[in-house]
Amino acid sequence: MQSANSAAPSADGVQPSSRFSLFNMFKRDYEHYEGVPPINIYLLRLLYTLMFLFLTYGSWIHVTHHTGPWDPANSAAWFMWGAFGLIALIGILRPLKMLPIVLFEIVYKVAWLIVIAYPMYQRNELTGTPADTMAHNFMLVILPIVAMPWRYFFRTYIAGKRAA
């Protein structure tokens, strides 16, 4: 006996599509995600998880193990990254609500790559410097750029409209 939820062929012999399929990952989901494809939701959750794990661990370990006087600008950066990592935890649970921190990440990394790293690269001054390591890490900005549901972001955060 088949359950009511099984994917049995219909009377015309056609197998109904299952809820989870590769095609459905890229379809806009108006029922659950305000028109954002599930692939974006999964990528955003991955991004927030990586932010939470790496930023929270790295920054709070640095803060709690720091000795001596703090440089005010340097300490503000460490505490900001610690807070950023903790806020990413909210993004795992509510990925669309936390898109502004994804945009923040995209903007600061792309700006740094263009304004700082690229001129150093053109002058052959980047290789072997601390900026070289940062540039390699910041090149991973492609993940948030791909994960960002741009249409939803502009519709919701810029135009102030909700999904129909």
N, C-alpha and C positions, 0 to 999 in steps of 0.2 A: 504494500500500500504506500502511495506517495503522499508526502505531506503537502499542505496547501502552499508552502513556499518553494517547493521543488521546481526545477526548471524543466517541466514536462512539455513535450511538443503540443502545440494547440491542435484543434480539429483539422486545420489545413496542413499539418505536418511541419510547420515552421517553429523552430526553437526560439522562445522569447529570450531577449538579451538579459543578461544578469546585471545587477546593479554595479558590480565592480568589473570594469573592463578597461583596457588601455584607452579606448576611444572615450569612455566616460570620464577619464581623468582630465581630459582637455575640454570637455563640454562645460559651458557656463552653468553653474548650479544656483538657480534662483531660489530654490526651496531652502537650502541650508546656508549658503554663503553669499547671498545678495548678488548673484550673478558672477561670482569669481570661480574660475575652474578649480576643482579639487587639487590639481597639481600645484597650483600656486599656494594653496593652504598648506600642503605637505612641505613644500620648499620653505615657506615662511616658518613653519614649526621647526624644521631642521636648523634654519638660520638662528632663530631665537634660542634654540637649545645650545648651539655652538657658542653664541654670545654669552649665554648664562654660564656655561661650563668654563670657558677660557677666560673671559673677562672677570668673572666673580673670583675664580680661584687665583688667577695671577695677581690681580690688583689687591685683594684682601690679604693674601699672603705677604705681599710687599708692604702693605700698610701695617700689618700686625708684627712684622719682623724688623721694621725700620728702627734704626738706632741713631741717636744724635739729633741735631736740630733739622727741621724741615725747611726746604726752600719753599716759600709760599706758592709760587706758580707750579712747581713740580708736585707739591702735595695736593693742590687742587685738582690736577690732572689725574692723579692716582685715585682720589676719592670719587671723582666724576666717573671714571671707568668702573669703579666698584659699584656705584649706584646704577650705572648703565647696565651692567651685568645683572643686577638684581631686578631691575625693571623688565629686562628681557624675559624673566620668568612669567610675567603677566602675558607677554606675547605668545608663549607656548599655549596658554589657555585661551586667549582671545586674540588670535593673529591679526585680524583686520582692525582691531581697536588700537594696536600699537604700531601702525604703519609710519607714523611720524618719526619713530626712532630708526626705522629702516632708511627713511629718506635722509635723516641726519647722518647716518653711516655712509650712505652713498655720496652725499655732498662733501663731507670732510675728506673722505679718501680720494675721490676724484680730484678735488681742488688741490690737495697736497701733492698728488702725483703730477698734476699739470704745473703747479707753481714752484714746487721744490725739486721733485725727483727728475722731471724731464729736463730742465735746464742743466742740472748736474750731469745727467747722462750725456747731453749734447757736448758738454765741455770735458767729457771723459773723467769726471771727478766722482762718479757714483760708486764704482766698483771697489769693494773692500771697506766701505764705510758703514757706520750704523744705519745711515739712510738707505743703503743698498738692501739691507735686511728688511727694513720697513717697506721699501718699495715692493719687494717680492711678496710680502704679506698683504700689502694694500692692493696688489693686482687681483687678489681674490674678491675684490669688490664686484666682480662679475656675478657672483652668487646672489647678492641682494638685488642687483639690477635685473637679473632674470626672474627672481622670486617675486619682485614687486608687481602686484596687479595694477598696472599703470592706469588702465581705463577706470577701474573702481576708485583708485586714489584721486584722480582728477575730478571724477564725478562727485565723490563724497567730500573730500577735504578742500578742494578748490572751488568747485561750483556749488557745493552745499546741498546736493540732491541725494536722495536715497534711491535704492533700486526699485524699479517698477514692479 
